[in-house]
């Protein structure tokens, strides 16, 4: 049996693609390898959202090219020529045609064997686009209690900095009935947490006459015990359905987690980014969510150093963060991605300026996020245990706050490892804790860090 090593990088949609790819190749008789050395071939699901990520993809493609290789994901669609230069024998499969991954795999395996009669090596396929609907396909889950369900592909936005639009194309929403059937089946298989994900959940349904609020209500109607995490929603599409969306969020099955990327606090920069919203749009929505949904978690994204960003523009972003005080902020240094309009703008900032502004923003974000987390100290309530790993036992409360659990177990202590706080690092033996995965437990928050809460089981 041919063994295949699978690597996956990027967002939750990429992770879902990886699960589907694993399911497809397993159904075709391939075996998933436990490490690269034992594999006969490899598949890598790529991400190109940032320069640093794209550079890592190049490094991994080079490393994996010692064996037959299929490159899937966003780089496959956005930069196929670059992949060909790195490995002329690699199969290339775009995000919307992963249902053909087994054909590409068979082809690259053949390409590494020269045909005796012609002495010619077959050329592996380049499969860039298709119209696959990523519901109802076989999958091998990364986490047995988390169901990642893609609700669509592509988006309606025209952000000048984004290569993802090039990779995934225009919006293609999947039908509510198909999504509900997928969720229902995943719950039957033991999933306790469902992620509704796509390139932009906020735009969901605009191409098929529905919207995200209607989808959430339909999924919540499933008669079972599970929780739903709604993925990223761009702000320009929310005002028209805000009342219905807030009403949908009131359901007890919905984690009170709202991810709305603002990207900048400067309206001038937002226009250059072609984001389609003003900073005030984001601020008003956050205020509304916090008014209507008690103790909700607000997550957002910020880009530092966009072309021509002035000190005044940067200060506007800092002011927005201090005013809104998001619970989670993903800060990215701007990098010019190939084929994007922003990469051709004249006023590209120096790396020194971008690095310095990134440092300042990270300092502000650390203070804001720590302050927001501090309000949770002493909280008691139910937590769904959804992850076990080297960092210990992790659960989520109703607001989707990451909570790491102190578990006394003889001489062993299972505890969190915060992002940069090595003093929290313990060697953890989780074998006795696996019974907790997928369970609801009662927890008290004992202390907080910048990025997480740390609690003890009290029931």
Secondary structure, 3 states (H helix, E strand, C coil): CCEEEEEECCCHHHHHHHHHHHHHHHHCCCEECCCCCCCCEEEEEECCCCHHHHHHHHHHHHHHCCCEEEEEEHHHHHCHHHHHHHCCCCEEECHHHHHHHHHHHHHHHHHCCCCCCCCCCCCCCEECCCCCCCCCCCCCCCCCCEEEEECEECECCCCCCCCHHHHHCECEECCHHHHHHHHHHHHHCCCCEEEEECCCHHHCCCCCCCCHHHHHHHHHCCCCCCEEEECCCCHHHCHHHHHHHHHHHCCCCECCEEECCCECCCHHHHHHHCCCCCHHHHHHHHHHHHHHCCCCEEEEEEEECCCCCCHHHHHHHHHHHHHHCCCEEEEEECCCCCCCCHHHCCCCCCHHHHHHHHHHHHHHHHHHHHHHHHCCCCCEEEEEEEEEECCEEEEECCCCCEEEEEEEECCEEECCCCCCCHHHCCCCCCHHHHHHCCCEEEEEEEEECCCCEEEEECC
